[in-house]
Amino acid sequence: MTTFRTSREIPAPAGDVFTAFADPNRLARWWGPAGFTSTFHRFEFVPGGRWVFTLHGPDGKNYPNESVFTAIDADRRIVIWHESGHQFGVYSTQEVR
């Protein structure tokens, strides 16, 4: 197994970041690499909920994605397991300083 870790600090209150992720209309506007757009087919923002979406690339290709929200703690943590294609986890946490 290979482990790759990266992090990013976002200059916004944790509640604002959580809301931007929890609202599928807002999330679809910013999710994915630069130049891509997203279409969400299923978005169940609860632990165990499914997230099925298509990333539309600038090359005209569509990239189907399926994930599961494995943990959600309001304003603190979101954990996602990406099941389609390459399997990986996404962990979003608020560090308390």
C-alpha positions in Angstrom: 0.0 0.0 0.0 1.2 3.5 -0.8 0.4 6.5 1.4 0.4 10.0 0.1 -0.6 12.9 2.3 -1.2 16.5 1.5 -2.8 19.3 3.3 -4.2 22.7 2.7 -5.1 25.6 5.0 -8.3 27.4 4.0 -8.6 31.0 5.3 -12.2 30.7 6.4 -14.1 29.7 9.5 -14.7 25.9 9.8 -18.4 26.3 9.6 -18.2 28.1 6.2 -16.0 25.4 4.8 -18.3 22.7 6.1 -21.3 24.4 4.6 -19.6 24.7 1.2 -19.0 21.0 1.2 -22.4 19.9 2.6 -24.5 21.9 0.1 -24.3 19.9 -3.2 -25.1 23.0 -5.3 -22.2 24.9 -3.8 -19.9 21.8 -3.9 -20.6 21.2 -7.6 -19.3 24.7 -8.4 -15.8 24.1 -7.0 -15.2 20.3 -6.7 -12.6 18.9 -9.1 -9.5 19.9 -10.9 -9.2 23.3 -12.6 -11.1 23.3 -15.9 -13.5 20.5 -14.9 -17.2 20.7 -14.1 -19.3 18.3 -12.0 -22.7 16.8 -12.3 -24.0 15.2 -9.1 -26.4 12.3 -9.6 -26.7 11.2 -5.9 -25.5 13.2 -2.9 -26.4 11.7 0.5 -24.4 13.8 3.0 -24.8 11.4 6.0 -22.4 8.7 7.3 -22.8 5.8 5.0 -24.3 8.0 2.3 -23.4 7.6 -1.4 -22.0 10.3 -3.6 -22.2 9.6 -7.3 -21.1 12.2 -9.7 -19.4 12.8 -13.1 -16.5 15.0 -13.7 -16.5 16.6 -17.1 -13.0 17.3 -18.3 -11.9 20.2 -20.5 -11.0 17.5 -23.1 -14.7 16.6 -23.5 -14.4 13.3 -21.6 -16.6 12.3 -18.7 -15.1 10.6 -15.6 -17.7 8.8 -13.4 -17.0 8.7 -9.7 -18.6 6.9 -6.8 -17.8 7.6 -3.1 -19.2 6.9 0.4 -19.2 9.4 3.2 -17.8 7.3 6.0 -17.8 9.9 8.8 -19.2 13.4 9.2 -18.9 15.6 12.3 -20.4 19.0 11.7 -17.8 21.8 11.4 -15.0 19.4 12.3 -14.5 16.4 10.0 -15.6 14.8 6.7 -14.2 11.4 5.7 -14.8 10.1 2.2 -13.9 6.8 0.6 -13.6 6.9 -3.2 -14.7 3.6 -4.6 -14.5 3.9 -8.4 -11.3 3.7 -10.4 -8.5 4.4 -8.0 -9.6 3.7 -4.4 -8.5 6.3 -1.9 -9.7 8.2 1.2 -10.2 11.9 1.6 -10.0 13.3 5.2 -11.1 16.8 6.0 -10.4 17.9 9.6 -10.3 21.1 11.5 -7.1 21.4 13.5 -7.5 23.1 16.8 -4.7 25.5 17.6 
